[in-house]
Amino acid sequence: MNFNNKAILVTGSAGFIGFHLSKKLIQEYPSVTVIGFDSVNTYYDVRLKEERLRLLEETSKRPETGTFHFIKGNLADKALVDSVFSKYQPEIVVNLAAQAGVRYSITNPEAYIESNIIGFFNILEACRHSCDNGALGVKHLVYASSSSVYGGNKKVPYSTEDKTDHPVSLYAATKKSDELLAYSYSKLYQIPMTGLRFFTVYGPLGRPDMAYFGFTNHLVKGETIQIFNYGDMYRDFTYIDDIVEGTSHVMAQIPKEDENKVRHKVYNIGNNSPESLLDFVETLENCLIAEGIITQKGKRELLPMQPGDVYQTYADVRELEKDFGFRPKTSLKEGLSRYAQWYKSFYQSK
Ligand SMILES: NC(=O)c1ccc[n+]([C@@H]2O[C@H](COP(=O)([O-])OP(=O)(O)OC[C@H]3O[C@@H](n4cnc5c(N)ncnc54)[C@H](O)[C@@H]3O)[C@@H](O)[C@H]2O)c1
C-alpha cells in the first residue's frame, strides 16, 4: 500500500474520522497530497474541529510529512465541489463528510438531505466528470455508510449479505440511499467504489454528541447520566485507529467486479465484540478514575428507548478479514483509556 505521489480528497477532514485519516496519511506518506474539505458546521463544538484542523496544519509543516490543503465549503455547493475536483484532480476520494447522529435527525431532517443526499450526489457527479475527455479521473471512491442501515435486524452478527431495507431513522435511510446511489454510478460510469459501514467509533478528539463523550462531560460535572432502554443495549464500539487502518487498507485496493460486472463493494468495520451499555459505562468510569478525571462513579438514571435508536449493533467482519487480512483489534479498556488520557490533556490541562 503506497499513497505517495497521489492526490487524495478527504471530505469531512475537520470531523473525527476525517481528521485521524488525514493525519495518518500525511504522517506516513511524505509525498502524498491530502485535500481536506469540510464546512466546519456547528452541529457540535466547533473548537474541536478547529483544533483538529490546527493539528493537521501543524503536522503538515513538519519535515517528512505529506502536504495538506484545506478548503472550507459545503458539499451541497456543486460549483465549489466541481472546482476542487478540477483543480486537484484527486485519484482517490474518501467521502466522510455527512450529517451524522440518529437523534438529531428527528429535529433537523433537512441537514441530512443537504449533506448526505445532495452533497453525496455532487461527489458522485464530480467523480463521473473527472473522467471526461479521456482524463484518468478518480480511480476509487471510498465513502462512509453506517451500521445504522441494519435497522432493527434481529439476526446477529450483522453481515453485508443481510437485508437493510428497514431503516429506523432518517440518518440510516440517507446512508442506505448513498449505497444505492453509489452502486448505480459505479455501474453506469465504471468508477470503483467502496462503502464502509462503521460501527460506533470512539477515541481521542472524538465527537461530543456521542454517548461516551456526553457521559464523560456529565460525570465530570457530577451530574446524573441518562441510560436508555434501561441499559439493555449493546454496541460494537470500534476504536478510531482500527477504523483508520481499515479505511486505508480499503482505499488502496479497488473492489473486484461482482456478478453484474460492477466494481462496488460494502464492508462492515466494527470490533465484532458488542458490549452492554452498562459494562461500557463501568469501563469508562474506571478509565476516568484511573486518569484522575473523576474521583467516583456517577449516578445513573435508567430511561426507556429513544426513537431512532436500535437495540444492538454487532459487526460480522469476515469479508474485511478475507479481502484485507485486517480486523479491528483494540480492546474497549485500551481504547477508552487512550480516550481518557486525551480528554484529560485537552480539557483539564487548560
Ligand atoms: N463516528 C461514528 O461512530 C460513525 C459511525 C457510523 C458512520 N459514521 C460516518 O462516518 C463519517 C464520519 O463521521 P465522524 O464521526 O467523523 O463525524 P463528524 O461529524 O465528526 O465529521 C463529519 C464532518 O463533515 C462535515 N460536514 C457535514 N456536512 C457537510 C457538508 N454538507 N459539506 C461539507 N462538510 C460537511 C462536518 O462539519 C464534520 O466536520 C460520517 O459520514 C458518519 O455518518 C460515523
The ligand as a Tripos MOL2 file, in Angstrom:
@<TRIPOS>MOLECULE
LIG
   44    48     1     0     0
SMALL
NO_CHARGES

@<TRIPOS>ATOM
      1 N1        -18.3200    8.1570   14.3520 N.am      1 LIG1
      2 C1        -19.1320    7.1040   14.2250 C.2       1 LIG1
      3 O1        -19.3830    6.3590   15.1830 O.2       1 LIG1
      4 C2        -19.7350    6.7710   12.8890 C.ar      1 LIG1
      5 C3        -20.4980    5.5890   12.7780 C.ar      1 LIG1
      6 C4        -21.0720    5.2840   11.5610 C.ar      1 LIG1
      7 C5        -20.8820    6.1010   10.4590 C.ar      1 LIG1
      8 N2        -20.1620    7.2420   10.5890 N.ar      1 LIG1
      9 C6        -19.9920    8.0830    9.4040 C.3       1 LIG1
     10 O2        -18.6190    8.3740    9.2300 O.3       1 LIG1
     11 C7        -18.4410    9.6780    8.6890 C.3       1 LIG1
     12 C8        -17.5390   10.4870    9.5620 C.3       1 LIG1
     13 O3        -18.1100   10.5770   10.8630 O.3       1 LIG1
     14 P1        -17.4610   11.3840   12.0470 P.3       1 LIG1
     15 O4        -17.7190   10.6100   13.2770 O.co2     1 LIG1
     16 O5        -16.0850   11.7960   11.6970 O.co2     1 LIG1
     17 O6        -18.4410   12.6510   12.0560 O.3       1 LIG1
     18 P2        -18.1180   14.2040   12.2520 P.3       1 LIG1
     19 O7        -19.4330   14.8720   12.4240 O.co2     1 LIG1
     20 O8        -17.0960   14.3900   13.3050 O.co2     1 LIG1
     21 O9        -17.4880   14.6140   10.8510 O.3       1 LIG1
     22 C9        -18.2430   14.9400    9.7230 C.3       1 LIG1
     23 C10       -17.7240   16.2700    9.1850 C.3       1 LIG1
     24 O10       -18.4440   16.5750    7.9890 O.3       1 LIG1
     25 C11       -18.6590   17.9620    7.9540 C.3       1 LIG1
     26 N3        -19.8350   18.1960    7.1070 N.ar      1 LIG1
     27 C12       -21.1350   17.8610    7.3650 C.ar      1 LIG1
     28 N4        -21.9200   18.2260    6.3430 N.ar      1 LIG1
     29 C13       -21.0990   18.7930    5.4120 C.ar      1 LIG1
     30 C14       -21.3090   19.3610    4.1320 C.ar      1 LIG1
     31 N5        -22.5350   19.4290    3.6030 N.pl3     1 LIG1
     32 N6        -20.2540   19.8290    3.4510 N.ar      1 LIG1
     33 C15       -19.0050   19.7670    3.9770 C.ar      1 LIG1
     34 N7        -18.7360   19.2420    5.1850 N.ar      1 LIG1
     35 C16       -19.7830   18.7670    5.8970 C.ar      1 LIG1
     36 C17       -18.8770   18.3930    9.3820 C.3       1 LIG1
     37 O11       -18.5300   19.7610    9.5880 O.3       1 LIG1
     38 C18       -17.9270   17.4450   10.1430 C.3       1 LIG1
     39 O12       -16.6910   18.0750   10.4360 O.3       1 LIG1
     40 C19       -19.8530   10.2480    8.5390 C.3       1 LIG1
     41 O13       -20.2830   10.0170    7.2230 O.3       1 LIG1
     42 C20       -20.6730    9.4370    9.5050 C.3       1 LIG1
     43 O14       -22.0210    9.3900    9.1210 O.3       1 LIG1
     44 C21       -19.5650    7.6020   11.7720 C.ar      1 LIG1
@<TRIPOS>BOND
     1     1     2 1
     2     2     3 2
     3     2     4 1
     4     4     5 ar
     5     4    44 ar
     6     5     6 ar
     7     6     7 ar
     8     7     8 ar
     9     8     9 1
    10     8    44 ar
    11     9    10 1
    12     9    42 1
    13    10    11 1
    14    11    12 1
    15    11    40 1
    16    12    13 1
    17    13    14 1
    18    14    15 2
    19    14    16 1
    20    14    17 1
    21    17    18 1
    22    18    19 2
    23    18    20 1
    24    18    21 1
    25    21    22 1
    26    22    23 1
    27    23    24 1
    28    23    38 1
    29    24    25 1
    30    25    26 1
    31    25    36 1
    32    26    27 ar
    33    26    35 ar
    34    27    28 ar
    35    28    29 ar
    36    29    30 ar
    37    29    35 ar
    38    30    31 1
    39    30    32 ar
    40    32    33 ar
    41    33    34 ar
    42    34    35 ar
    43    36    37 1
    44    36    38 1
    45    38    39 1
    46    40    41 1
    47    40    42 1
    48    42    43 1
@<TRIPOS>SUBSTRUCTURE
     1 LIG1         1 GROUP 0 **** ****
